[in-house]
Amino acid sequence: MLKRFSLRNYKNFKDDISIDFDNIAGYQFSDDCITNGMISKMLIYGRNATGKTNLGRALMDIVYIVYGGLWRMDKGTFLNADSSEDVAVFSYTFQFDEYEVIYRYTRLANRDLRDEELIIEQKTIYQCDFQHGRYNFDNLQYVGAEIVSIERYMQSLLHDEEGTGETTEYQLPFFRWLISNVALKSDSMLLKLSDYVKRMNMVTVSQGIMRRPRQINDAFFESFEDLSALGEFEEFLNVMGIKCKLALRKLPDGQRELYFAYEKLVPFFENASSGTLALVELYRRFVVAGRGASLLYLDEFDAFYHYEMAENIIKFFKKNYPKCQIIMTTHNTNLMTNRLMRPDCLFILSTRGTLTALCNATLRELREGHNLEKMYISGEFEKYE
């Protein structure tokens, strides 16, 4: 699991900001927000423009570093505009069984890596200083990678100086190269780390499914040809408070269409509310595609939902995905309640770029009987907003 994430000098986050998943306060209620001694369900509150979306994008940055591809969610200016530092600093601390694994790197304004480091159980496995050409691969034997050809990796860092037109990525992350070129044991910490990162995802639920390419919708509909899968989706909507029956039909042109099944079939997407469409997007991207997710960042997950439906979604997550670390951002103070969450799992993101748990945002000892929403609205925590 992810134990700690730290960031500095990225977009609106000039100073250090951290998410500490292991900083729990020992409450004896809402313990389904905690898994293996770490926070697995978290709600983040923040005023508009405090950087809730940017925090999610920063957290997902490691996905691009490890796997490359099209994971470029950080559009616009990369570094903080008020900072004199020339790099953004990212640090991830993981806990796999009894082993602590730290992966750190810094990135320049053009997003290239400046340096990279992997630490396992306080032992530095490797260090790469790409800017100054300094490298340390002395401890690769501790991860079963001592036979790796460092010379081949160094060659991959070279520019296309001979004009062949065949260039490689100039600062190819060593971790990405390592897991692609070494036969590692099945219990390797490197494989556990890469597997966790592969299953990280960020979902912006407000992006309705009808805005997506038709072929993506078709693939989603095709999964419902299995009646049990359609039944699961129908049950999900019912649990969320949308009482309905569904039917799938194949049209003459071969495309599939989803319907509300009344006495007559009613086209689903043309008649569903924006809140229902947002639920469909959540289901498609989380329940279907994210069943094996390690960490999900759900940005403004309840933007289209009544507070009761938002509560149902959180209850659904806690019941069906206890091991998945889920971070949700919201403006809905109705969710700020001990019967659903707990003070060490509710956070305030301030305009200054600080993230503070409610239990640390007041001198009071918060207990199960406290009305957290009333305290928030009355200004109890405004110092940390």
C-alpha positions as a Markdown table, in Angstrom:
| # | Residue | x | y | z |
|---|---|---|---|---|
| 1 | Met | 0.0 | 0.0 | 0.0 |
| 2 | Leu | 1.0 | 3.6 | -0.4 |
| 3 | Lys | 2.2 | 4.8 | 3.0 |
| 4 | Arg | 3.1 | 8.4 | 2.2 |
| 5 | Phe | 3.2 | 10.8 | -0.8 |
| 6 | Ser | 5.2 | 14.1 | -0.7 |
| 7 | Leu | 5.3 | 16.8 | -3.3 |
| 8 | Arg | 7.0 | 20.2 | -3.7 |
| 9 | Asn | 7.1 | 22.9 | -6.4 |
| 10 | Tyr | 4.4 | 21.5 | -8.6 |
| 11 | Lys | 1.7 | 23.9 | -10.0 |
| 12 | Asn | 0.1 | 25.7 | -7.1 |
| 13 | Phe | 2.1 | 23.6 | -4.5 |
| 14 | Lys | 5.2 | 25.7 | -3.8 |
| 15 | Asp | 6.1 | 24.2 | -0.4 |
| 16 | Asp | 6.1 | 20.7 | 0.8 |
| 17 | Ile | 2.7 | 18.9 | 1.0 |
| 18 | Ser | 2.2 | 15.3 | 2.1 |
| 19 | Ile | -0.5 | 12.7 | 2.3 |
| 20 | Asp | 0.3 | 10.4 | 5.3 |
| 21 | Phe | -1.8 | 7.3 | 5.0 |
| 22 | Asp | -0.3 | 5.8 | 8.2 |
| 23 | Asn | -1.0 | 8.8 | 10.4 |
| 24 | Ile | -4.1 | 7.4 | 12.1 |
| 25 | Ala | -5.5 | 8.5 | 15.4 |
| 26 | Gly | -6.8 | 5.2 | 16.8 |
| 27 | Tyr | -10.6 | 5.9 | 16.7 |
| 28 | Gln | -12.8 | 2.9 | 17.5 |
| 29 | Phe | -15.5 | 3.8 | 15.0 |
| 30 | Ser | -15.8 | 3.8 | 11.2 |
| 31 | Asp | -12.8 | 1.4 | 11.2 |
| 32 | Asp | -13.8 | 0.3 | 7.6 |
| 33 | Cys | -11.9 | 3.4 | 6.5 |
| 34 | Ile | -8.7 | 1.8 | 7.7 |
| 35 | Thr | -6.9 | -1.2 | 6.2 |
| 36 | Asn | -3.8 | -2.8 | 7.6 |
| 37 | Gly | -3.1 | 0.2 | 9.8 |
| 38 | Met | -3.4 | 2.7 | 7.0 |
| 39 | Ile | -6.1 | 5.0 | 5.7 |
| 40 | Ser | -7.9 | 3.4 | 2.8 |
| 41 | Lys | -10.8 | 5.7 | 2.4 |
| 42 | Met | -10.2 | 9.5 | 2.5 |
| 43 | Leu | -12.2 | 12.6 | 1.9 |
| 44 | Ile | -10.5 | 15.9 | 1.0 |
| 45 | Tyr | -12.3 | 19.2 | 1.3 |
| 46 | Gly | -11.1 | 22.5 | -0.2 |
| 47 | Arg | -12.3 | 25.7 | -1.6 |
| 48 | Asn | -12.3 | 26.2 | -5.3 |
| 49 | Ala | -8.8 | 26.6 | -6.8 |
| 50 | Thr | -7.0 | 25.1 | -3.8 |
| 51 | Gly | -5.5 | 22.4 | -6.1 |
| 52 | Lys | -7.6 | 19.3 | -5.4 |
| 53 | Thr | -7.3 | 18.3 | -9.1 |
| 54 | Asn | -3.6 | 19.2 | -9.2 |
| 55 | Leu | -3.0 | 17.0 | -6.1 |
| 56 | Gly | -4.5 | 14.1 | -7.9 |
| 57 | Arg | -2.5 | 14.7 | -11.0 |
| 58 | Ala | 0.7 | 14.9 | -9.0 |
| 59 | Leu | -0.1 | 11.7 | -7.2 |
| 60 | Met | -0.6 | 9.9 | -10.6 |
| 61 | Asp | 2.7 | 11.3 | -12.0 |
| 62 | Ile | 4.5 | 8.1 | -11.0 |
| 63 | Val | 2.3 | 6.1 | -13.5 |
| 64 | Tyr | 3.9 | 8.0 | -16.4 |
| 65 | Ile | 7.4 | 7.7 | -15.0 |
| 66 | Val | 7.1 | 3.9 | -14.5 |
| 67 | Tyr | 5.0 | 3.1 | -17.6 |
| 68 | Gly | 5.3 | 6.0 | -20.0 |
| 69 | Gly | 2.6 | 6.0 | -22.6 |
| 70 | Leu | -0.2 | 8.6 | -22.8 |
| 71 | Trp | -0.5 | 9.4 | -19.0 |
| 72 | Arg | 0.0 | 13.1 | -19.4 |
| 73 | Met | -2.7 | 14.7 | -17.3 |
| 74 | Asp | -0.5 | 17.6 | -16.1 |
| 75 | Lys | -1.3 | 20.1 | -18.9 |
| 76 | Gly | -0.2 | 23.7 | -18.6 |
| 77 | Thr | 2.6 | 25.1 | -16.4 |
| 78 | Phe | 4.4 | 22.3 | -14.5 |
| 79 | Leu | 6.5 | 24.1 | -11.9 |
| 80 | Asn | 5.2 | 26.6 | -9.3 |
| 81 | Ala | 5.3 | 30.1 | -10.8 |
| 82 | Asp | 6.4 | 31.7 | -7.5 |
| 83 | Ser | 9.3 | 29.3 | -6.8 |
| 84 | Ser | 12.9 | 29.8 | -7.6 |
| 85 | Glu | 13.5 | 26.0 | -7.7 |
| 86 | Asp | 14.0 | 24.5 | -11.1 |
| 87 | Val | 12.5 | 21.1 | -10.4 |
| 88 | Ala | 9.4 | 19.5 | -8.9 |
| 89 | Val | 10.1 | 17.0 | -6.2 |
| 90 | Phe | 8.1 | 13.7 | -5.9 |
| 91 | Ser | 8.5 | 11.1 | -3.2 |
| 92 | Tyr | 6.4 | 7.9 | -2.7 |
| 93 | Thr | 6.8 | 5.6 | 0.3 |
| 94 | Phe | 5.2 | 2.2 | 0.0 |
| 95 | Gln | 4.7 | -0.6 | 2.5 |
| 96 | Phe | 4.8 | -4.2 | 1.1 |
| 97 | Asp | 4.6 | -6.7 | 3.9 |
| 98 | Glu | 7.3 | -5.8 | 6.3 |
| 99 | Tyr | 9.3 | -3.9 | 3.6 |
| 100 | Glu | 9.3 | -0.1 | 3.2 |
| 101 | Val | 10.1 | 1.0 | -0.3 |
| 102 | Ile | 10.8 | 4.7 | -1.2 |
| 103 | Tyr | 10.8 | 5.9 | -4.8 |
| 104 | Arg | 11.9 | 9.5 | -5.3 |
| 105 | Tyr | 12.6 | 11.7 | -8.3 |
| 106 | Thr | 12.6 | 15.3 | -9.5 |
| 107 | Arg | 11.4 | 16.7 | -12.8 |
| 108 | Leu | 12.4 | 19.8 | -14.7 |
| 109 | Ala | 10.0 | 22.4 | -16.2 |
| 110 | Asn | 10.0 | 20.4 | -19.5 |
| 111 | Arg | 9.0 | 17.3 | -17.5 |
| 112 | Asp | 12.4 | 15.5 | -18.0 |
| 113 | Leu | 13.8 | 13.7 | -15.0 |
| 114 | Arg | 16.7 | 15.4 | -13.3 |
| 115 | Asp | 17.4 | 12.6 | -10.8 |
| 116 | Glu | 15.9 | 9.3 | -9.6 |
| 117 | Glu | 16.4 | 7.1 | -6.5 |
| 118 | Leu | 15.1 | 3.8 | -5.1 |
| 119 | Ile | 15.5 | 3.0 | -1.4 |
| 120 | Ile | 14.4 | -0.3 | 0.2 |
| 121 | Glu | 14.6 | -0.8 | 4.0 |
| 122 | Gln | 16.8 | 2.3 | 4.3 |
| 123 | Lys | 19.3 | 0.9 | 1.8 |
| 124 | Thr | 19.8 | 2.9 | -1.4 |
| 125 | Ile | 19.4 | 0.4 | -4.3 |
| 126 | Tyr | 20.4 | 2.9 | -7.0 |
| 127 | Gln | 20.8 | 6.6 | -7.7 |
| 128 | Cys | 20.7 | 8.5 | -11.0 |
| 129 | Asp | 21.7 | 12.1 | -11.4 |
| 130 | Phe | 20.9 | 12.7 | -15.1 |
| 131 | Gln | 21.8 | 16.4 | -15.0 |
| 132 | His | 25.4 | 15.8 | -13.9 |
| 133 | Gly | 25.9 | 12.3 | -15.3 |
| 134 | Arg | 26.5 | 10.7 | -11.9 |
| 135 | Tyr | 25.2 | 7.2 | -11.2 |
| 136 | Asn | 25.3 | 4.6 | -8.4 |
| 137 | Phe | 24.2 | 1.1 | -9.1 |
| 138 | Asp | 26.2 | -0.6 | -6.4 |
| 139 | Asn | 23.3 | -2.3 | -4.5 |
| 140 | Leu | 21.3 | -3.9 | -7.3 |
| 141 | Gln | 22.1 | -7.4 | -5.9 |
| 142 | Tyr | 19.6 | -6.6 | -3.1 |
| 143 | Val | 16.7 | -6.7 | -5.6 |
| 144 | Gly | 18.1 | -9.6 | -7.7 |
| 145 | Ala | 19.2 | -7.4 | -10.5 |
| 146 | Glu | 23.0 | -7.6 | -10.2 |
| 147 | Ile | 23.4 | -9.2 | -13.7 |
| 148 | Val | 21.7 | -6.4 | -15.5 |
| 149 | Ser | 23.7 | -4.7 | -18.2 |
| 150 | Ile | 24.3 | -1.2 | -17.0 |
| 151 | Glu | 26.2 | -0.5 | -20.2 |
| 152 | Arg | 23.1 | -1.1 | -22.2 |
| 153 | Tyr | 21.1 | 1.3 | -20.1 |
| 154 | Met | 23.7 | 4.0 | -20.4 |
| 155 | Gln | 23.6 | 3.6 | -24.2 |
| 156 | Ser | 19.8 | 4.2 | -24.1 |
| 157 | Leu | 20.4 | 7.6 | -22.6 |
| 158 | Leu | 22.5 | 8.8 | -25.5 |
| 159 | His | 21.1 | 11.4 | -28.0 |
| 160 | Asp | 20.9 | 10.7 | -31.7 |
| 161 | Glu | 24.3 | 12.2 | -32.3 |
| 162 | Glu | 25.0 | 10.3 | -35.5 |
| 163 | Gly | 21.8 | 11.6 | -37.3 |
| 164 | Thr | 20.2 | 8.2 | -37.8 |
| 165 | Gly | 16.8 | 9.6 | -36.8 |
| 166 | Glu | 16.4 | 6.8 | -34.2 |
| 167 | Thr | 16.3 | 8.6 | -30.9 |
| 168 | Thr | 15.4 | 7.1 | -27.5 |
| 169 | Glu | 14.0 | 8.9 | -24.5 |
| 170 | Tyr | 16.9 | 11.0 | -23.2 |
| 171 | Gln | 16.3 | 10.4 | -19.5 |
| 172 | Leu | 14.7 | 7.0 | -19.5 |
| 173 | Pro | 13.8 | 6.2 | -15.9 |
| 174 | Phe | 16.1 | 3.5 | -14.7 |
| 175 | Phe | 13.2 | 1.8 | -12.8 |
| 176 | Arg | 11.2 | 1.5 | -16.1 |
| 177 | Trp | 14.2 | 0.1 | -17.9 |
| 178 | Leu | 15.0 | -2.3 | -15.0 |
| 179 | Ile | 11.6 | -4.0 | -14.8 |
| 180 | Ser | 11.5 | -4.3 | -18.6 |
| 181 | Asn | 14.9 | -5.9 | -19.0 |
| 182 | Val | 15.5 | -8.1 | -15.9 |
| 183 | Ala | 13.9 | -11.5 | -15.1 |
| 184 | Leu | 12.9 | -10.8 | -11.5 |
| 185 | Lys | 11.6 | -13.3 | -8.9 |
| 186 | Ser | 7.8 | -13.3 | -8.4 |
| 187 | Asp | 8.2 | -11.9 | -4.9 |
| 188 | Ser | 10.5 | -9.1 | -6.0 |
| 189 | Met | 9.8 | -5.7 | -4.4 |
| 190 | Leu | 10.3 | -4.2 | -7.8 |
| 191 | Leu | 7.5 | -6.2 | -9.2 |
| 192 | Lys | 5.2 | -5.4 | -6.3 |
| 193 | Leu | 6.0 | -1.7 | -6.7 |
| 194 | Ser | 5.4 | -1.8 | -10.5 |
| 195 | Asp | 2.2 | -3.8 | -10.1 |
| 196 | Tyr | 0.8 | -1.3 | -7.5 |
| 197 | Val | 1.6 | 1.7 | -9.8 |
| 198 | Lys | 0.1 | 0.0 | -12.8 |
| 199 | Arg | -3.2 | -0.2 | -10.9 |
| 200 | Met | -3.3 | 3.4 | -9.8 |
| 201 | Asn | -5.9 | 5.6 | -11.5 |
| 202 | Met | -7.6 | 9.0 | -11.4 |
| 203 | Val | -11.3 | 9.4 | -12.2 |
| 204 | Thr | -13.1 | 12.7 | -12.8 |
| 205 | Val | -16.7 | 11.5 | -12.5 |
| 206 | Ser | -18.2 | 14.6 | -14.0 |
| 207 | Gln | -17.0 | 13.6 | -17.4 |
| 208 | Gly | -20.2 | 11.9 | -18.6 |
| 209 | Ile | -20.0 | 8.8 | -20.7 |
| 210 | Met | -21.8 | 10.3 | -23.7 |
| 211 | Arg | -18.9 | 12.6 | -24.3 |
| 212 | Arg | -16.7 | 9.7 | -25.0 |
| 213 | Pro | -16.0 | 8.1 | -28.3 |
| 214 | Arg | -18.7 | 5.7 | -29.5 |
| 215 | Gln | -16.3 | 2.8 | -29.6 |
| 216 | Ile | -15.6 | 3.1 | -25.9 |
| 217 | Asn | -19.3 | 3.1 | -25.2 |
| 218 | Asp | -19.8 | 0.1 | -27.5 |
| 219 | Ala | -17.2 | -1.9 | -25.5 |
| 220 | Phe | -19.0 | -1.0 | -22.3 |
| 221 | Phe | -22.3 | -2.1 | -23.8 |
| 222 | Glu | -20.8 | -5.3 | -25.1 |
| 223 | Ser | -20.0 | -6.4 | -21.6 |
| 224 | Phe | -23.7 | -6.3 | -20.8 |
| 225 | Glu | -24.4 | -9.1 | -23.2 |
| 226 | Asp | -23.6 | -11.3 | -20.2 |
| 227 | Leu | -26.9 | -11.0 | -18.4 |
| 228 | Ser | -25.2 | -11.4 | -15.0 |
| 229 | Ala | -23.1 | -8.3 | -15.8 |
| 230 | Leu | -26.2 | -6.3 | -16.8 |
| 231 | Gly | -27.8 | -7.5 | -13.6 |
| 232 | Glu | -24.9 | -6.3 | -11.6 |
| 233 | Phe | -25.1 | -2.8 | -13.2 |
| 234 | Glu | -28.9 | -2.7 | -12.6 |
| 235 | Glu | -28.3 | -3.7 | -8.9 |
| 236 | Phe | -25.7 | -1.0 | -8.6 |
| 237 | Leu | -28.1 | 1.7 | -9.8 |
| 238 | Asn | -30.8 | 0.3 | -7.4 |
| 239 | Val | -28.4 | 0.4 | -4.4 |
| 240 | Met | -27.6 | 4.0 | -5.3 |
| 241 | Gly | -31.3 | 4.8 | -5.1 |
| 242 | Ile | -32.2 | 4.7 | -8.8 |
| 243 | Lys | -35.0 | 2.1 | -9.0 |
| 244 | Cys | -35.1 | 0.7 | -12.5 |
| 245 | Lys | -34.9 | -2.3 | -14.7 |
| 246 | Leu | -32.6 | -2.4 | -17.7 |
| 247 | Ala | -32.5 | -4.1 | -21.1 |
| 248 | Leu | -29.8 | -4.3 | -23.8 |
| 249 | Arg | -30.8 | -4.6 | -27.5 |
| 250 | Lys | -28.7 | -5.0 | -30.6 |
| 251 | Leu | -29.7 | -2.6 | -33.4 |
| 252 | Pro | -29.9 | -3.6 | -37.1 |
| 253 | Asp | -26.6 | -1.8 | -37.8 |
| 254 | Gly | -24.9 | -4.0 | -35.2 |
| 255 | Gln | -24.5 | -1.4 | -32.5 |
| 256 | Arg | -25.9 | -2.0 | -29.0 |
| 257 | Glu | -28.3 | 0.2 | -27.1 |
| 258 | Leu | -29.2 | 0.3 | -23.4 |
| 259 | Tyr | -32.8 | 0.9 | -22.3 |
| 260 | Phe | -34.9 | 1.5 | -19.3 |
| 261 | Ala | -37.3 | -1.5 | -19.3 |
| 262 | Tyr | -40.8 | -0.2 | -18.7 |
| 263 | Glu | -43.9 | -1.4 | -20.6 |
| 264 | Lys | -42.1 | 0.2 | -23.5 |
| 265 | Leu | -38.3 | 0.4 | -23.9 |
| 266 | Val | -37.0 | 3.9 | -23.2 |
| 267 | Pro | -33.5 | 4.8 | -24.4 |
| 268 | Phe | -31.3 | 5.0 | -21.4 |
| 269 | Phe | -28.8 | 7.8 | -22.3 |
| 270 | Glu | -31.3 | 10.1 | -23.9 |
| 271 | Asn | -33.5 | 10.1 | -20.8 |
| 272 | Ala | -31.1 | 9.5 | -17.8 |
| 273 | Ser | -30.4 | 12.5 | -15.6 |
| 274 | Ser | -26.9 | 14.0 | -15.3 |
| 275 | Gly | -26.5 | 12.4 | -11.9 |
| 276 | Thr | -27.4 | 9.0 | -13.4 |
| 277 | Leu | -24.9 | 9.5 | -16.3 |
| 278 | Ala | -22.2 | 10.4 | -13.8 |
| 279 | Leu | -23.0 | 7.1 | -12.0 |
| 280 | Val | -22.6 | 5.3 | -15.3 |
| 281 | Glu | -19.2 | 6.9 | -15.8 |
| 282 | Leu | -18.2 | 6.0 | -12.2 |
| 283 | Tyr | -19.3 | 2.4 | -12.8 |
| 284 | Arg | -17.6 | 2.1 | -16.1 |
| 285 | Arg | -14.3 | 3.5 | -14.9 |
| 286 | Phe | -14.3 | 2.1 | -11.4 |
| 287 | Val | -16.5 | -0.9 | -10.9 |
| 288 | Val | -15.8 | -2.5 | -14.3 |
| 289 | Ala | -12.3 | -1.2 | -15.2 |
| 290 | Gly | -11.0 | -0.7 | -11.7 |
| 291 | Arg | -11.9 | -3.9 | -9.9 |
| 292 | Gly | -8.3 | -4.6 | -9.2 |
| 293 | Ala | -7.3 | -1.0 | -8.6 |
| 294 | Ser | -4.6 | -0.3 | -5.9 |
| 295 | Leu | -5.4 | 3.4 | -5.5 |
| 296 | Leu | -8.1 | 5.6 | -7.0 |
| 297 | Tyr | -8.3 | 9.4 | -6.9 |
| 298 | Leu | -11.9 | 10.4 | -7.4 |
| 299 | Asp | -12.0 | 14.1 | -8.1 |
| 300 | Glu | -15.3 | 15.8 | -7.1 |
| 301 | Phe | -16.9 | 12.3 | -7.2 |
| 302 | Asp | -20.3 | 13.6 | -6.0 |
| 303 | Ala | -20.6 | 16.7 | -8.2 |
| 304 | Phe | -24.0 | 15.5 | -9.6 |
| 305 | Tyr | -25.3 | 13.5 | -6.6 |
| 306 | His | -27.8 | 14.1 | -3.9 |
| 307 | Tyr | -26.0 | 13.7 | -0.5 |
| 308 | Glu | -27.8 | 10.4 | 0.2 |
| 309 | Met | -26.5 | 9.0 | -3.1 |
| 310 | Ala | -23.0 | 10.3 | -2.2 |
| 311 | Glu | -23.2 | 8.5 | 1.1 |
| 312 | Asn | -24.4 | 5.3 | -0.7 |
| 313 | Ile | -21.3 | 5.5 | -3.0 |
| 314 | Ile | -18.9 | 5.7 | -0.1 |
| 315 | Lys | -20.6 | 2.8 | 1.7 |
| 316 | Phe | -20.4 | 0.8 | -1.5 |
| 317 | Phe | -16.7 | 1.5 | -1.8 |
| 318 | Lys | -16.0 | 0.6 | 1.8 |
| 319 | Lys | -18.0 | -2.7 | 1.6 |
| 320 | Asn | -16.8 | -3.9 | -1.8 |
| 321 | Tyr | -13.3 | -2.5 | -2.0 |
| 322 | Pro | -11.8 | -2.6 | 1.5 |
| 323 | Lys | -8.2 | -3.0 | 0.3 |
| 324 | Cys | -8.3 | -0.3 | -2.4 |
| 325 | Gln | -7.0 | 3.1 | -1.3 |
| 326 | Ile | -9.6 | 5.6 | -2.4 |
| 327 | Ile | -9.2 | 9.4 | -2.2 |
| 328 | Met | -12.3 | 11.4 | -2.9 |
| 329 | Thr | -12.5 | 15.2 | -3.2 |
| 330 | Thr | -15.8 | 16.9 | -2.4 |
| 331 | His | -17.5 | 20.1 | -1.3 |
| 332 | Asn | -20.4 | 18.2 | 0.3 |
| 333 | Thr | -20.3 | 18.9 | 4.1 |
| 334 | Asn | -23.1 | 16.3 | 4.7 |
| 335 | Leu | -20.4 | 13.7 | 4.2 |
| 336 | Met | -18.4 | 15.2 | 7.1 |
| 337 | Thr | -19.8 | 12.8 | 9.7 |
| 338 | Asn | -18.4 | 10.2 | 12.0 |
| 339 | Arg | -21.1 | 7.7 | 11.1 |
| 340 | Leu | -19.6 | 7.5 | 7.6 |
| 341 | Met | -15.9 | 8.6 | 8.0 |
| 342 | Arg | -13.7 | 9.7 | 10.9 |
| 343 | Pro | -11.7 | 12.7 | 11.8 |
| 344 | Asp | -8.3 | 11.2 | 10.8 |
| 345 | Cys | -9.7 | 10.4 | 7.3 |
| 346 | Leu | -11.3 | 13.8 | 6.6 |
| 347 | Phe | -8.9 | 16.4 | 5.3 |
| 348 | Ile | -8.9 | 20.1 | 4.5 |
| 349 | Leu | -6.7 | 21.3 | 1.6 |
| 350 | Ser | -6.0 | 25.0 | 2.1 |
| 351 | Thr | -5.4 | 27.9 | -0.3 |
| 352 | Arg | -1.8 | 27.9 | 1.1 |
| 353 | Gly | -1.2 | 24.3 | -0.1 |
| 354 | Thr | -1.4 | 22.5 | 3.2 |
| 355 | Leu | -3.3 | 19.3 | 3.9 |
| 356 | Thr | -4.6 | 18.8 | 7.4 |
| 357 | Ala | -6.7 | 16.1 | 9.0 |
| 358 | Leu | -9.7 | 17.4 | 11.0 |
| 359 | Cys | -8.3 | 15.7 | 14.2 |
| 360 | Asn | -5.2 | 17.9 | 13.8 |
| 361 | Ala | -7.1 | 21.1 | 12.9 |
| 362 | Thr | -8.6 | 21.8 | 16.3 |
| 363 | Leu | -7.4 | 21.8 | 19.9 |
| 364 | Arg | -10.5 | 19.8 | 20.9 |
| 365 | Glu | -10.3 | 16.0 | 21.2 |
| 366 | Leu | -12.8 | 15.0 | 18.5 |
| 367 | Arg | -15.0 | 12.2 | 19.5 |
| 368 | Glu | -17.7 | 10.0 | 17.9 |
| 369 | Gly | -20.5 | 12.3 | 19.2 |
| 370 | His | -19.1 | 15.5 | 17.7 |
| 371 | Asn | -21.1 | 17.1 | 14.8 |
| 372 | Leu | -18.1 | 17.6 | 12.5 |
| 373 | Glu | -20.2 | 19.3 | 9.8 |
| 374 | Lys | -21.6 | 21.9 | 12.3 |
| 375 | Met | -18.1 | 22.5 | 13.6 |
| 376 | Tyr | -16.8 | 23.1 | 10.1 |
| 377 | Ile | -19.6 | 25.5 | 9.1 |
| 378 | Ser | -19.2 | 27.4 | 12.3 |
| 379 | Gly | -15.6 | 28.0 | 11.5 |
| 380 | Glu | -13.9 | 25.6 | 13.9 |
| 381 | Phe | -11.3 | 24.6 | 11.2 |
| 382 | Glu | -11.1 | 27.8 | 9.2 |
| 383 | Lys | -7.5 | 28.4 | 10.2 |
| 384 | Tyr | -6.6 | 25.5 | 8.0 |
| 385 | Glu | -8.6 | 26.5 | 5.0 |
